[in-house]
Amino acid sequence: MRAAFRILDNYKIPTDAAEGAEDDVQSDNVIYSATQITKATDAESLVFYHHAVFDRTVHMVDMKQIEFGSLGNEKIVSEIRGDPQPTLVDVTPTY
C-alpha cells in the first residue's frame, strides 16, 4: 500500500502552493485548494486506506468487518494525530 501512496503523492497539491493558502483563509487548519485527503482502495479485499495532509498516518477501514445495518445514523470520526511519520492504523468500527 505504501507504493500506492508514494505514486499518489506525485499528484497532490501542497498546502503552501495552493490558492488561498495564505491570503484568504479564515483559519490555519482550513485549506481550500490543496490536497486534504489521499485515498487508496484495495477493491479485491474491500479495504480502504486514507491519510490527511497534516497526519501521514495511513488509516485503514476493512469494509467486510462493518455491519452497515447496525450503524444506523451513527457518525464515525477517526482522530487525526498530526503524526508526520507514516504509520498504519486500523480504524474499522468495532461493535
N, C-alpha and C positions, 0 to 999 in steps of 0.2 A: 504494500500500500504506500510505503514511503516513496517509491519510484513514481507513482501516480501524482502525489503531491509535489514532487520536485518538478515534474513536467508542467503541472497546472500553475506553479509559481511563476513560470515564464510569461503567463498571460495576465497576471494580476496588476492592478494599478496601485502603486504605493501611495500611502497617505500623504506624503509630502509633495507628490506630483499631481494630486487630484485637484480638480476645480473646486474652489471654495474651501480648500484645506486651511487657509488662514484668514481670508478676508471676510467671508460672510457666514461663518459657522458660529452658532449661538453658544455651543458648549464644546469643551475639549474632547468629549467622548462621542461626538456626532460627526460622522464622515459621510458626505453626500455622494461623491462620485468615485471614491476609492473602493477597492475590493474589500468588503467587510467580512465575508464568509467564503471559504473554498470548500466545495463538497466533492466527494468521490463515492461511487457506488460499485459494490460487487453484486451485480444483478443475479448471478448464478446462486449465490448463497444468501441473498436478500439481506445484506449488511450495508449500512450507510455510514460514511465517515465524514466528519467536517472539522475544520478549525477556523478560528476567528483571527482577525488582524492583530489584536492585542493579546491573544492567547494561542500559542502554537501547539498546544496540547491537542492531539487528534482524538476527537470524541467519536465513539462507535455506538451505533444502535443496531441491534440484531432484530430485524422485523419478525422473524419466526418466533421469537420469545414473547411478543406482545399480544395480549388478549384484548383486541380492539373493542369488543363488545362490552367488556367490563370497565373500560376507561370512562365512559360517559362523556361529560363535558370537562373533565379534568385537564388542566393545562400543565404540561410538564416542561420545566425550565432547567437547563443544565447550567451549572455555575461556571463562570469564566474566571479562571485563576490568574490570568496575566503572566503565565509562565513562558518565558522566551525559549526554553529548551523543549524541543518536540518530544512528547511522550504520548502514550495511548491510554485512554480511559474509557471503559465500557459504561455507557450511560443508558443502557437498556432499562426501561422501567421494570421494577420487581413488584410482586403482589404479596 
